[in-house]
Amino acid sequence: MVKHDTFASRVQSLRDTWTERRQVGRLTSAHDFDSQFRLLVTLHEWALAAVADIAEIYGETPTVTVSPLPELGEETPAFSIIVDALHSLTLSLAERRRMGAPRWHLSISISAAGSAHSAANAGPERRNGQWTRTRLEDLILSLLGAYERSLSGDSGNRPTLQRLDSLQPTQERNFA
């Protein structure tokens, strides 16, 4: 059954999304350390909310954790979201020097079991580098997708013909 939102909830969602987008937009457009650190803190808060949603839906398995919020004085502030101790998304601040002046930006890497534990950069494209809750959630969903694929891999969890044969069809179909 499809759940239909009320018009009022859709209006509220639209308003919240644009308010959030304006707040984050100010942080992403500034490249000083403090603004980028506040962006990292905001993404950490969103990650905690997303992990709570995952736990509500999945229950205890897989284990999904968010590392603690980094301290302001850390040399490389970062936090990670880890799914089943095998798949991770790490968000960190990185410094780039342009014409001698430091410019800070958010660096994202993602790694998954089965990819030789190599990390790949991820995140918004430069030309439209706006971070949104949805973009972060999409990255977290990619971790969950990797987890789900790992269940179907060669780890002994692959469905077998015997299991499939035990399923009883609800209706016979003739395809001739």
N, C-alpha and C positions, 0 to 999 in steps of 0.2 A: 504494500500500500504506500502511495506517495504522500509524504507529509507536505502540506501546503502551509507556508508561512502567512501570517496575517500581513496586510499592507503596512500596518504600523511597525511590525518587526522589520520589514524590508526597508522602510524609511529610516528607522533607527540604525540599521546595519550600514546603509549608505552614508549617513551622517558620521558614524563612528569611523568608517573606513577613510573618509576624506579628512577628518580631524587627525587621525593617526598618520595619514600620508603627509599632511602638512608638517606635523611635528618631526617626523623622521626625515623629511626632505631638508629641513634646516640643518639637521645633523650630518646628513650625507654630503651636502654641498660644501660644508666647511671641512678643511683638512688639517685642522690643529688637533693635537693629541686629546684635549678635553672633549671636544665634540665627538670624535671618533670613539673615545672611551664610553661616552654616554650612549652612543649607538650600540656598542657592544653590550652594555648593560640592558638596553631595551630588548635586544635580540635574546639575551639570556632569560629575561622575564617571559618573552613569547615562547621560548623553548620549554620552560617549566610548565606553562599552560598546555602546550602541545603534548608533552609527556604525560600530563595528568589525563588528557583526553585518550591517549593511547592505552593507559592503564585501565581506564574505565571500559574501554571496548575489548581489549585483549585479556585483561586480568593480569595474572602474575607472569605469564609466559608470552612473549619474550621479556627479559629484563631490559628495561630502557631507563637509562640514567642520564642526568645532566651533571657535569662536574661543577664544583662550587664557583660562584662568581669571582672573577679575578680581583685582586687588590689593586688599587690605584697606583701604588708604587712599584708594581711588578715590572721587570724589564720588558717582557713580552706578554702583555695581558692576553689571556686566551681561556676558552672553555670548550668542552667537547660534549657531544651527545653520542651515547654509545648504546647500540642495540645488540643484545645477546652476547656482549663482550667480543664481538667479531666485526661489527660494522660501525664506523664512526664518522662523525662530522665535526671538524674542528674549526672554530672561528677565532681568529687572533688579529691583533693589531700589528701592522708592519710599517716601518718608516722608509720613505723614499726621499732622497735628496734631489732637489731641483734647484739649480743655480745657487747651491749652498744652503738653501732654506729647507728645513725638514717639513715634509708633508706626510701625513699619516693616512692610512687607508685600511679597510677591513680585508683580511685575507681569509679565504675559505678553502678548506681541503676536505675531501671525502675519500674514505677507503673502505673496502669491503673484503670479506674473506673470499678467497678464490681469485683475487686480483693480485696475488703475490704481495699483499699488504702494501702496495704502492698507493700513494695518495695522489689524487687528481684535484686540480683547482676547480672551484665551482663558484657560482654566484652570479649576480646580475651583470649583464654586458656593460662595458664602459659607457657607451653612448646613452644608455637609459639606466644608469646605475642606481635607481631608486630601490631601496630595500622596503619590502612590505612583509607583513605577517604571512601572507599567502606564499611568497617566494621562499621564506624560511620553511614553512610547512611543506612545500613541495620537495625541498631538499631532505627533510625528515622522512617524508613519504618514500623517497628513493631508498633510504636506509631500510625502511620496513619492507619495501619490494625486494631488496637484496636478501633480507632475512627470509621472506616467503619463498624466494627462489632456492635458497640454501636448503629448505625443507624438502624440496623436490629433487635435490641433487643426489650424488652418489653416496650420501651419508647413511644409506639404509632406510631413508624415509620415502623413497620413490614408490609410487603406487605400482602394484603388481597386477598381472592379469587375473590372478586368483581373487584379489580383492575386488577388482572391477567385475569379475564374473559373478560375484556374490550379490551384486546389486540387482534388484528385481525391477524391470521396466514397469512403468505405470500404465503404459498403453503400447500395444504392438503396432508397428508400422510396416507397411509393405512398400518397398522402394522399387519394385520391379515395374 
